[in-house]
Amino acid sequence: MAEDLVPDLLRRATEELEREFGALPRFEPARASDGDAEAMAAVLAETARRLGDNYPYFHPLYAGQMLKPPHPVARAAYALAMTINPNNHARDGGRASSAMEIEAVAEIAGMFGWSEYLGHLTSGGTMANLEALWVAGQIADAGPGTKGRGTQSRKRIVGSEQAHYTHHRISGVLKLEYGTIATDARGRMRLDALEDELRRGGVGTVVATLGTTAIGAVDPLPEILALRDKYEFRVHVDAAYGGYFKLIEDRLDEPARRAFKAIGQADSIVIDPHKHGLQPYGCGCVLFRDLRVGRFYKHDSPYTYFSSKELHLGEISLECSRAGAAAVALWATQKLLPLKPGGDFAQGLTAGRRAAVELDGRLRCDGRFEALRAGGPELDIVVWKMKEATAERASKLAQSIFSTCSGHNLHLALVQLPQFWFGSASGSSAVEGHVTCLRSVLMKPEHEAWLERIWNEMRAACAEVEQG
Ligand SMILES: *Cc1c(COP(=O)(O)O)cnc(C)c1O
């Protein structure tokens, strides 16, 4: 493991915090047991042993799922805030941390070009999307006064086949009908299929995913926005994973670049600081372009209330108690690493993306693998299929390579993808069915320097599987 800066950072900051409350009389906390330091140390030693039963998510050789270690400053700030344990439901429960949340969210909104908006943190992307779709449903039900957008009750929500699986589930919770739109060979929403659906009528909201969870595909947002003018629906951008790529949009290829440039025209946006934003889990964010959606949260408040700097975050969020520590950690991280194109944080994203493009290029030069036939990664997720005569054999081989790599301390992931995304020969979408593929999310800046090692471990694992 790398040297851990957190204990020292935390010790120094804790001394600072103690001074803040230095005027209070000392007291001895009541403890459940004797609070014996030895007993606590013993429990923690056992805790550490239990935690050993994990993949090493913090290490560059962990290149599987979307897991990125929180920044040391985020860990230290989170732990520091635990001393206070603020609750960002209301100012009473978390005065400083609510103010820090408002500042941190303003910086995220600013990244998307929004200076006026309604937004707050949530416990994660699912809760943030739930809130966005809940508001969408409320607007569809609200009838006149919503500028004609969705005056018909109970309008449908649609997302692509590659949209996050929770959108379907969320729609079920909200009792809103959910429809699925086909994707092309790059995993992007097909515009012809979307327009067919729109012609049927009754679509209230289109969920555009900027960075799908499986392969980091970017839906054609500018074209979806053009359809909004014609058919009138809300556009919700699910950028839980991909949102921060806004900072390096100029380094993305077309058409992903154009999609990120258009993001500010969405009606709502979700981004997860706990995915690419270097935060501990428990940190999502939802943003609405129209402040007036605030009226759905609290009917007897005029909407101007919600633009006030003094708002209670609990008045504009579905959740009640929320970790103020999550806001503190995010605030501290953004203080150190501002959300600026060309800044250190943005450069970290660029490094991961370069690693993904490099890995994809190597896969394309090696006869054992098949990369996506329609092009390389749009963000920093690489997927590939084993070249075998049948999908069954390719799937089995991918499984063996996945576990053999794990034995070499290289951790990849598996993913089921449509077969027609692969293979150069016919390129026909007539190939039905799914195939198990290998997947690597190269989201840590260290992945770039470690790519050679990752590649060599994988080739060694392949050779081992071939011999065995
Ligand atoms: C991860 C993800 C979600 C769900 O977010 P959680 O924070 O895991 O609840 C939603 N949409 C997309 C595109 C995601 O990648």
The ligand as an SDF file (V2000), in Angstrom:
LIG
                    3D

 15 15  0  0  0  0  0  0  0  0999 V2000
  -23.6130    4.3790  -10.9010 C   0  0  0  0  0  0  0  0  0  0  0  0
  -24.6740    4.9220  -11.7580 C   0  0  0  0  0  0  0  0  0  0  0  0
  -25.9560    5.1690  -11.2590 C   0  0  0  0  0  0  0  0  0  0  0  0
  -26.3480    4.8090   -9.8490 C   0  0  0  0  0  0  0  0  0  0  0  0
  -25.6810    5.5900   -8.9270 O   0  0  0  0  0  0  0  0  0  0  0  0
  -25.3880    5.0890   -7.4250 P   0  0  0  0  0  0  0  0  0  0  0  0
  -24.5550    6.1690   -6.8850 O   0  0  0  0  0  0  0  0  0  0  0  0
  -24.6710    3.7780   -7.5560 O   0  0  0  0  0  0  0  0  0  0  0  0
  -26.6940    4.9430   -6.7400 O   0  0  0  0  0  0  0  0  0  0  0  0
  -26.8840    5.7340  -12.1090 C   0  0  0  0  0  0  0  0  0  0  0  0
  -26.5740    6.0170  -13.3890 N   0  0  0  0  0  0  0  0  0  0  0  0
  -25.3550    5.7790  -13.9110 C   0  0  0  0  0  0  0  0  0  0  0  0
  -25.0790    6.1270  -15.3340 C   0  0  0  0  0  0  0  0  0  0  0  0
  -24.3610    5.2170  -13.1130 C   0  0  0  0  0  0  0  0  0  0  0  0
  -23.1540    4.9500  -13.6450 O   0  0  0  0  0  0  0  0  0  0  0  0
  1  2  1  0
  2  3  1  0
  2 14  2  0
  3  4  1  0
  3 10  2  0
  4  5  1  0
  5  6  1  0
  6  7  2  0
  6  8  1  0
  6  9  1  0
 10 11  1  0
 11 12  2  0
 12 13  1  0
 12 14  1  0
 14 15  1  0
M  END
$$$$
